[in-house]
């Protein structure tokens, strides 16, 4: 695991600038650094920087890395889990290897397969390859968006890298707030479009590669989830196949020349990974509040498995003290409260290991979220013919809110009408009403979700929801915070569920195997039960709860947030009277506004780090 940065074009003191950019992301790779500078004009020049966290082939594998004649150069962040198979294929084609690291496989793979390289890779990755012979830059990001990739264009060329904060050291990068980002953020709680909160700065979407030649960038999608074909195997056979695949993926993800541990909560996802991996160490965090602590379950499972468990209880003071640093590492505002305990969990793990396995992705792949299931009443309502339910929903959308309004809309059977993913903070009209001036104008919810839903119009309700989450929520929230919070502490986090081969089998399962009327992600629980005790395999999902509701009713933390809300910066973006009403209504107990307040507070904290 590492970090890279770079730019095309000619600027003064390229060697100094690239070193300063690399220093900004030293947390991603504290073990060593490396640089490449070549070219004499804007279209044949490339400047690359790299920070290394040594995981495999500790004595070699330094970057930038070259082919034999130096005409191909790469910087790369991630792990390729099928690199030994690809290496054998490339040797058979006549390529000569000097190392046993996966980076060199990418170098020779590009020589052999060109732009087809990305689709052959199994793993988590973001990289760029410069071809000196054609003056072409080729880059790619992994299928799920586990590893980040950002880019922007300036007068001299393209800037790109693992984290936006490194761009701040480039003399032509001027950080400005993207005025279209705030409106959808208030609803989604994360940056939900390709353009980031920094105006003119973008994310390369997951499962895409790009080429840049003569200043022209072209992006191509090389992989996608396909729910259209279904398996004919029985539920029991599907559970056995899933169990075998998870074991195989965990084995692939354990490859390392350094110590590997596991994150462990009390839920099935991380417990299944842990029981399959059987590491020496597991890591857990919680809060000393009722219903906000699963460390006892994690400790009990570790004891049963004979594994050392390290745990920590986090205080409110620790969380508020660290929050500006957390938002700095996040690069963009992201108000999922679970980012905070994940930051401390990563810090704890990094004191003992360099690599951890974690359970992200299981809920999206096998339908684990409560939003995916239906209540008993909704199941009865769905017995009404669909044309009547859709007609009622269309009528309800035009009426003011009344009791049962949302139920009727959800009963339409069209997630396109109501489902935006696993987070909904400010309803869209409320988000607009609390914003000022030009910040009201950003993208609407339908602007963001419609293109995704249009690609899967023929799928079931459940699969439409899954597809939306796999394209928005998973990369925009879950994986973003997993990468940024772990790398803040120079810790490599691996996610065995998020594997192309795992997904290729899971996408063929019928919805009834995933939600069976009793459990969400039913087939995963059945598979996990082969390894885990019943109480872990079938424990209801908790998530990563954080007691912000209680904190924001305490004077100390209420006043911290109030100071941000009352600031001149806040007045630029928000209706401060409306913000203070949310805060005061929550403080006196007349409303539970913690998510809304936390989302605004997060943006203002980020703004202070990067814009002020």
MARTORVO-573543 format. One record per residue (C-alpha): x, y, z. Coordinates in Angstrom, 3 decimals. Last residue first. Example, Ala and Ser with C-alpha at 12.3 -4.5 7.8 and 13.67 -1.06 7.14 Angstrom:
BEGIN
x,y,z
13.670,-1.060,7.140
12.300,-4.500,7.800
//
This chain:
BEGIN
x,y,z
-9.606,29.042,5.226
-10.190,26.677,2.311
-8.614,23.363,3.312
-8.812,22.776,7.069
-11.473,25.377,7.935
-13.660,24.159,5.096
-13.387,20.573,6.349
-14.642,21.658,9.787
-17.459,23.647,8.167
-18.489,20.637,6.091
-18.397,18.325,9.117
-20.481,20.727,11.216
-23.167,20.802,8.505
-23.309,16.998,8.398
-23.122,16.658,12.184
-26.045,19.045,12.589
-28.210,17.078,10.188
-27.284,13.747,11.739
-27.871,14.968,15.307
-31.274,16.507,14.672
-33.319,14.471,17.135
-36.077,16.889,18.084
-37.681,18.510,21.154
-34.826,17.384,23.386
-33.608,20.806,24.509
-30.252,20.376,22.753
-31.852,19.019,19.580
-34.196,21.955,19.228
-31.246,24.246,19.946
-29.021,22.789,17.242
-31.679,22.600,14.548
-32.770,26.145,15.455
-29.165,27.314,15.199
-28.920,25.968,11.660
-32.182,27.628,10.603
-31.045,30.973,11.978
-27.693,30.508,10.300
-29.164,30.159,6.814
-26.081,28.526,5.401
-23.186,29.015,2.975
-21.577,32.407,3.518
-23.031,32.705,7.021
-21.126,29.576,8.053
-17.876,31.285,7.147
-18.784,34.274,9.320
-19.095,31.901,12.277
-22.257,31.162,14.300
-22.541,27.529,13.143
-18.877,26.861,13.950
-19.201,28.303,17.452
-22.448,26.387,17.988
-20.683,23.100,17.176
-18.145,23.613,19.967
-20.861,24.951,22.280
-23.026,21.837,21.889
-19.920,19.778,22.605
-19.289,21.345,26.024
-22.946,21.865,26.932
-23.967,18.207,26.481
-26.952,17.589,24.221
-24.668,17.240,21.206
-22.833,14.356,22.872
-25.992,12.307,23.445
-27.079,12.353,19.799
-23.445,11.931,18.722
-23.313,8.503,20.353
-21.551,6.667,17.476
-22.900,3.407,16.048
-20.734,1.282,13.705
-23.326,-0.843,11.936
-25.655,-2.822,14.147
-26.727,-5.725,11.930
-28.778,-8.434,13.631
-26.801,-11.456,14.948
-27.367,-14.559,12.819
-23.830,-15.803,12.184
-22.549,-14.519,15.513
-25.164,-16.135,17.759
-25.147,-19.295,15.650
-21.422,-20.031,16.195
-19.116,-19.218,13.263
-17.379,-21.421,10.669
-20.208,-23.283,8.931
-22.517,-20.518,10.176
-20.708,-18.140,7.817
-22.241,-19.895,4.804
-25.735,-19.667,6.277
-25.145,-16.037,7.206
-23.943,-15.280,3.679
-27.033,-16.969,2.233
-29.332,-14.882,4.423
-27.887,-11.466,3.562
-30.946,-10.023,5.401
-32.807,-12.418,7.640
-36.316,-13.723,8.262
-38.296,-13.092,5.067
-35.642,-14.747,2.909
-33.462,-11.840,1.833
-30.295,-12.896,0.007
-31.317,-16.275,-1.369
-34.749,-14.875,-2.268
-33.079,-12.164,-4.386
-31.744,-14.797,-6.810
-27.973,-15.411,-6.769
-26.098,-14.636,-10.005
-24.510,-11.432,-8.682
-22.884,-13.418,-5.857
-20.859,-15.589,-8.226
-19.248,-12.785,-10.242
-18.972,-10.719,-7.039
-16.702,-13.239,-5.312
-14.613,-13.425,-8.487
-14.312,-9.648,-8.750
-13.346,-9.281,-5.079
-14.892,-6.969,-2.554
-15.550,-9.602,0.100
-11.822,-9.819,0.853
-11.489,-6.141,1.935
-7.900,-5.146,2.697
-6.762,-2.260,4.898
-3.100,-1.226,4.767
-2.097,0.866,7.774
0.099,3.952,7.511
-1.957,5.677,10.251
-3.830,8.136,8.013
-3.832,5.225,5.554
-6.444,3.434,7.652
-8.750,6.439,7.971
-8.438,7.419,4.298
-8.925,3.970,2.808
-11.845,2.851,4.979
-13.412,6.325,4.834
-13.505,6.276,1.061
-14.558,2.639,0.933
-17.773,3.088,2.906
-18.790,6.555,1.732
-18.420,7.389,-1.948
-17.172,3.998,-3.158
-19.914,1.926,-1.428
-22.662,4.548,-1.353
-22.663,5.459,-5.043
-22.030,2.635,-7.540
-22.484,-0.432,-5.336
-25.310,1.364,-3.535
-27.205,1.996,-6.775
-26.709,-1.595,-7.908
-27.927,-2.948,-4.572
-31.047,-0.822,-4.678
-31.814,-1.906,-8.246
-31.155,-5.505,-7.223
-33.712,-5.327,-4.416
-36.442,-3.799,-6.567
-35.925,-6.407,-9.277
-34.020,-5.566,-12.453
-35.330,-4.303,-15.790
-34.404,-0.629,-15.340
-30.784,-1.459,-14.559
-28.828,1.120,-16.588
-31.491,3.794,-16.112
-31.102,3.446,-12.329
-27.519,4.675,-12.541
-28.292,7.617,-14.831
-31.253,8.524,-12.557
-29.357,8.594,-9.246
-27.250,11.750,-9.570
-29.526,14.098,-11.497
-32.425,12.575,-9.525
-30.903,13.807,-6.264
-30.524,17.309,-7.673
-27.127,18.721,-8.593
-26.127,22.022,-7.101
-28.129,25.268,-7.174
-28.828,26.131,-3.568
-25.150,27.012,-3.103
-25.642,30.022,-5.379
-27.538,31.946,-2.719
-27.851,30.457,0.747
-28.560,26.927,1.933
-31.091,25.855,4.585
-34.050,25.795,2.200
-32.232,23.756,-0.407
-31.347,21.004,2.046
-34.934,21.012,3.337
-36.282,20.447,-0.172
-33.889,17.528,-0.711
-34.561,15.773,2.579
-31.554,16.416,4.825
-29.748,13.254,5.988
-30.535,10.297,3.768
-27.908,7.586,3.973
-28.028,3.977,2.795
-28.805,4.761,-0.814
-30.993,7.177,-2.770
-34.249,5.199,-2.616
-37.504,7.108,-3.152
-38.927,7.161,-6.666
-36.148,5.204,-8.400
-36.781,2.450,-5.837
-39.919,1.651,-7.865
-42.111,-0.997,-6.210
-44.768,1.630,-5.651
-44.925,0.655,-1.981
-42.137,3.086,-1.185
-44.397,5.956,-2.285
-47.333,4.612,-0.276
-45.206,4.150,2.846
-43.765,7.650,2.522
-47.231,9.272,2.614
-48.637,6.988,5.344
-49.490,9.888,7.642
-49.658,13.005,5.462
-47.087,15.161,3.660
-48.427,17.551,1.073
-49.688,15.918,-2.148
-48.002,15.530,-5.541
-45.883,12.546,-4.506
-48.995,10.856,-3.118
-50.661,10.811,-6.562
-47.693,9.081,-8.210
-47.541,6.619,-5.324
-51.235,5.752,-5.652
-50.804,5.138,-9.373
-47.777,2.982,-8.728
-49.666,0.894,-6.195
-52.613,0.457,-8.571
-50.384,-0.552,-11.499
-48.514,-2.974,-9.204
-51.560,-5.054,-8.345
-52.094,-5.227,-4.549
-50.123,-8.127,-3.067
-47.324,-5.647,-2.433
-49.348,-4.190,0.441
-49.089,-7.478,2.320
-45.299,-7.483,1.976
-45.277,-3.836,3.056
-47.121,-4.717,6.257
-44.636,-7.492,7.075
-41.816,-4.929,6.659
-39.637,-5.151,3.582
-35.870,-5.667,3.410
-33.263,-3.695,1.468
-33.386,-0.677,3.780
-32.371,-2.960,6.672
-29.017,-3.458,4.997
-27.456,-6.865,4.383
-28.122,-7.399,0.691
-25.488,-9.993,-0.349
-23.113,-7.721,-2.287
-23.900,-4.366,-0.669
-23.931,-5.701,2.883
-20.780,-7.780,2.403
-18.789,-4.844,1.038
-16.631,-3.944,4.037
-15.599,-6.849,6.291
-12.008,-6.019,7.193
-8.535,-7.486,6.798
-5.649,-5.662,8.427
-2.069,-4.986,7.298
0.831,-3.247,9.081
0.365,-4.772,12.534
0.663,-3.860,16.249
0.506,-0.082,16.786
-1.210,0.243,13.410
-4.218,-1.636,14.820
-4.922,0.997,17.482
-4.589,3.894,15.041
-6.874,2.104,12.600
-9.509,1.649,15.307
-9.132,5.312,16.270
-9.843,6.512,12.725
-12.612,3.934,12.352
-14.223,5.327,15.515
-14.468,8.750,13.825
-15.370,7.626,10.308
-18.431,5.938,11.845
-20.091,9.352,12.120
-20.707,9.385,8.344
-20.241,13.069,7.652
-17.909,13.074,4.687
-16.475,16.445,3.696
-13.636,15.975,1.213
-9.916,15.231,1.652
-10.679,12.587,4.346
-7.271,13.085,5.957
-8.037,16.706,6.743
-11.498,15.727,7.969
-9.973,13.295,10.466
-7.434,15.884,11.602
-10.243,18.364,12.295
-12.133,15.612,14.199
-9.285,14.500,16.453
-10.084,16.784,19.400
-13.812,16.147,18.999
-13.328,12.384,19.058
-10.853,12.325,21.945
-13.117,14.546,24.041
-16.092,12.268,23.330
-14.170,9.315,24.718
-13.127,6.164,22.867
-13.073,2.708,24.436
-10.194,0.618,23.133
-9.727,-3.039,22.297
-6.883,-5.398,21.436
-7.960,-9.020,20.983
-5.428,-11.874,21.016
-6.805,-14.938,19.223
-7.738,-18.333,20.699
-10.860,-18.645,18.566
-13.198,-18.664,21.562
-11.253,-15.784,23.120
-11.502,-13.766,19.913
-15.246,-14.423,19.805
-15.666,-13.189,23.387
-13.539,-10.094,22.800
-15.570,-9.139,19.742
-18.838,-9.644,21.631
-17.532,-7.503,24.531
-16.300,-4.846,22.098
-19.755,-4.311,20.639
-20.355,-0.927,22.269
-22.805,1.811,21.365
-26.032,0.209,22.656
-25.380,1.532,26.186
-22.623,4.139,26.209
-18.967,3.598,27.082
-17.954,3.789,23.431
-16.414,1.154,21.157
-13.241,-0.075,19.518
-12.034,-3.456,18.275
-8.818,-4.992,16.963
-7.875,-8.619,16.265
-4.460,-10.242,16.571
-2.745,-13.539,15.717
-4.830,-13.966,12.593
-7.339,-16.815,12.087
-8.206,-15.760,8.501
-11.485,-17.675,8.252
-12.625,-16.886,11.802
-11.638,-13.238,11.288
-13.413,-12.860,7.940
-16.571,-14.440,9.349
-16.431,-12.207,12.443
-15.940,-9.095,10.285
-19.148,-9.756,8.360
-21.234,-11.462,11.077
-21.324,-8.593,13.535
-19.701,-8.240,16.972
-16.910,-6.040,15.690
-13.508,-7.271,14.564
-10.802,-5.635,12.455
-8.244,-8.252,11.481
-4.491,-8.690,11.681
-1.624,-9.242,9.218
2.065,-8.953,10.118
4.497,-8.216,7.274
5.671,-10.147,4.184
2.108,-10.349,2.933
-0.406,-12.651,1.253
-3.530,-12.689,3.476
-5.781,-11.352,0.706
-5.500,-14.468,-1.468
-6.308,-16.697,1.501
-9.270,-14.481,2.369
-10.491,-14.810,-1.222
-10.257,-18.602,-1.175
-12.077,-18.853,2.154
-14.770,-16.496,0.894
-15.130,-18.560,-2.291
-15.507,-21.849,-0.426
-18.161,-20.367,1.856
-20.026,-18.881,-1.098
-20.031,-22.209,-2.942
-21.371,-23.977,0.148
-24.069,-21.328,0.596
-25.034,-21.582,-3.093
-25.242,-25.372,-2.850
-27.623,-25.081,0.082
-29.729,-22.481,-1.738
-29.923,-24.729,-4.799
-27.980,-24.155,-8.012
-29.692,-22.754,-11.108
-27.800,-19.465,-11.108
-29.272,-16.227,-12.393
-28.247,-13.868,-15.204
-29.244,-10.164,-15.270
-27.456,-9.059,-12.076
-24.372,-7.832,-13.948
-21.847,-5.750,-11.990
-19.601,-3.732,-14.278
-16.104,-3.809,-15.772
-13.910,-1.847,-18.255
-15.504,1.599,-18.163
-13.570,3.926,-20.465
-12.266,7.466,-19.944
-10.608,9.632,-22.620
-8.371,12.601,-21.750
-6.954,14.994,-24.350
-3.830,17.008,-23.503
-1.795,15.579,-26.376
-2.468,12.089,-25.022
-4.226,11.083,-21.820
-5.713,7.609,-21.499
-8.218,6.524,-18.917
-9.318,3.408,-17.059
-12.585,2.867,-15.275
-13.923,0.274,-12.825
-14.370,2.882,-10.073
-14.842,6.474,-11.214
-11.771,8.722,-11.611
-12.499,11.387,-9.034
-12.511,15.023,-10.117
-11.079,18.451,-9.340
-12.509,21.473,-11.160
-13.847,23.084,-7.996
-12.676,21.245,-4.902
-15.719,19.593,-3.305
-15.195,16.770,-5.811
-16.491,16.370,-9.344
-17.429,12.764,-10.088
-20.614,13.171,-8.065
-21.753,11.947,-4.635
-19.470,13.735,-2.180
-20.751,12.325,1.096
-23.637,12.869,3.534
-26.231,12.033,0.768
-28.736,14.834,1.493
-26.450,17.614,2.670
-23.890,16.473,0.110
-26.376,16.988,-2.736
-26.630,20.732,-1.959
-22.966,21.261,-1.081
-21.310,20.034,-4.273
-22.518,22.581,-6.845
-20.529,25.493,-5.363
-17.255,23.611,-5.796
-15.217,25.311,-3.099
-11.918,26.720,-4.345
-8.395,25.393,-3.866
-5.992,26.968,-6.399
-3.672,24.474,-8.070
-1.101,26.148,-10.365
1.755,26.238,-7.825
1.402,22.524,-6.988
1.717,22.061,-3.211
-2.059,22.000,-2.671
-2.323,19.076,-5.100
-1.006,16.759,-2.348
-4.185,17.440,-0.370
-6.215,15.857,-3.170
-5.069,12.351,-2.282
-3.980,9.358,-4.369
-2.730,11.400,-7.294
-3.244,13.448,-10.419
-2.338,16.851,-11.860
-2.940,17.372,-15.599
-1.416,20.051,-17.815
0.229,23.461,-17.977
-2.802,25.727,-17.553
-4.316,23.419,-14.933
-6.296,20.189,-15.111
-7.536,18.089,-12.206
-7.205,14.516,-10.984
-8.095,12.195,-8.138
-7.691,8.419,-7.729
-8.739,6.528,-4.598
-8.299,2.806,-3.861
-11.284,0.606,-2.997
-13.273,1.942,-5.943
-15.177,-1.295,-6.624
-13.650,-2.284,-9.979
-10.102,-0.963,-9.318
-8.893,2.351,-10.755
-6.889,2.851,-13.940
-4.280,5.024,-15.598
-2.604,5.394,-18.981
-0.494,8.434,-19.871
0.648,8.652,-23.489
3.806,10.289,-24.852
3.933,7.516,-27.494
7.483,6.243,-26.893
7.635,7.586,-23.341
4.683,5.462,-22.193
3.684,6.708,-18.740
1.753,4.321,-16.505
-0.638,5.522,-13.808
-2.054,3.540,-10.917
-5.027,2.866,-8.664
-5.539,-0.565,-7.211
-7.483,-3.130,-5.271
-7.312,-6.684,-6.543
-7.926,-8.988,-9.438
-6.469,-7.536,-12.623
-7.217,-8.676,-16.178
-9.699,-5.851,-16.871
-7.054,-3.233,-16.096
-4.515,-4.513,-18.634
-6.766,-4.240,-21.707
-5.353,-0.737,-22.372
-2.022,-2.250,-23.408
-1.944,-6.046,-23.218
1.740,-7.025,-23.498
3.607,-3.834,-22.612
0.919,-2.960,-20.061
1.300,-6.378,-18.480
5.059,-5.905,-18.378
4.705,-2.816,-16.184
1.716,-4.151,-14.254
3.556,-7.377,-13.427
6.477,-5.253,-12.232
4.222,-3.684,-9.638
3.087,-7.083,-8.336
6.438,-7.823,-6.717
8.717,-10.809,-7.380
11.558,-8.759,-8.857
13.798,-8.724,-11.966
11.291,-10.174,-14.418
11.859,-11.050,-18.084
8.936,-11.045,-20.534
8.873,-13.793,-23.173
5.144,-14.524,-23.532
5.455,-17.471,-21.161
6.996,-15.044,-18.658
3.893,-12.897,-19.092
1.516,-15.758,-18.345
3.534,-16.768,-15.277
3.460,-13.165,-14.021
-0.290,-13.026,-14.581
-0.737,-16.077,-12.342
1.606,-14.581,-9.728
-0.187,-11.234,-9.896
-3.603,-12.674,-9.064
-3.948,-10.730,-5.814
-2.898,-7.341,-7.182
-2.358,-4.987,-4.226
-2.681,-1.220,-4.089
-1.088,2.068,-5.073
0.948,2.417,-8.276
3.573,4.552,-9.941
4.710,3.308,-13.359
7.365,3.939,-16.023
7.587,2.535,-19.560
10.399,3.553,-21.937
13.133,2.633,-19.474
14.668,-0.016,-21.747
13.994,-2.962,-19.437
10.646,-1.784,-18.045
10.557,0.788,-15.295
9.444,1.206,-11.674
8.751,4.488,-9.866
8.857,2.886,-7.396
10.722,0.437,-5.194
9.771,-3.233,-5.470
12.801,-4.600,-3.670
13.896,-5.524,-0.153
10.405,-5.658,1.278
9.043,-7.949,-1.432
5.463,-7.506,-0.245
4.157,-4.980,2.314
6.429,-1.913,2.274
4.532,1.364,2.620
6.003,3.442,-0.191
5.617,7.113,-1.131
5.789,7.955,-4.848
6.311,10.969,-7.077
5.965,11.383,-10.827
6.727,14.210,-13.257
5.886,13.693,-16.927
6.807,15.696,-20.012
6.132,14.909,-23.660
3.045,17.080,-24.163
3.989,20.148,-22.112
7.580,20.415,-23.264
11.012,19.074,-22.246
10.362,15.575,-21.008
11.383,13.572,-17.939
11.097,13.562,-14.163
10.765,10.418,-12.031
10.668,10.268,-8.239
10.963,7.846,-5.313
10.055,7.626,-1.634
10.653,5.231,1.249
9.116,3.641,4.363
6.565,6.307,5.342
4.083,5.490,2.585
0.492,6.649,2.925
1.373,8.873,5.904
3.931,10.622,3.676
1.024,12.079,1.706
1.889,15.786,1.910
5.586,14.930,1.589
4.912,13.618,-1.915
3.588,16.999,-3.022
6.643,18.739,-1.544
8.942,16.353,-3.419
7.015,16.914,-6.638
7.354,20.684,-6.266
11.115,20.661,-5.621
11.932,18.427,-8.586
9.615,20.376,-10.883
11.405,23.619,-10.096
9.472,25.794,-12.549
6.560,24.230,-14.424
6.419,22.068,-17.548
3.498,19.809,-18.311
2.181,16.590,-16.826
1.645,15.972,-13.159
2.250,13.427,-10.455
1.227,11.881,-7.164
1.474,8.460,-5.607
0.526,6.741,-2.385
1.349,3.344,-0.985
0.000,0.000,0.000
//
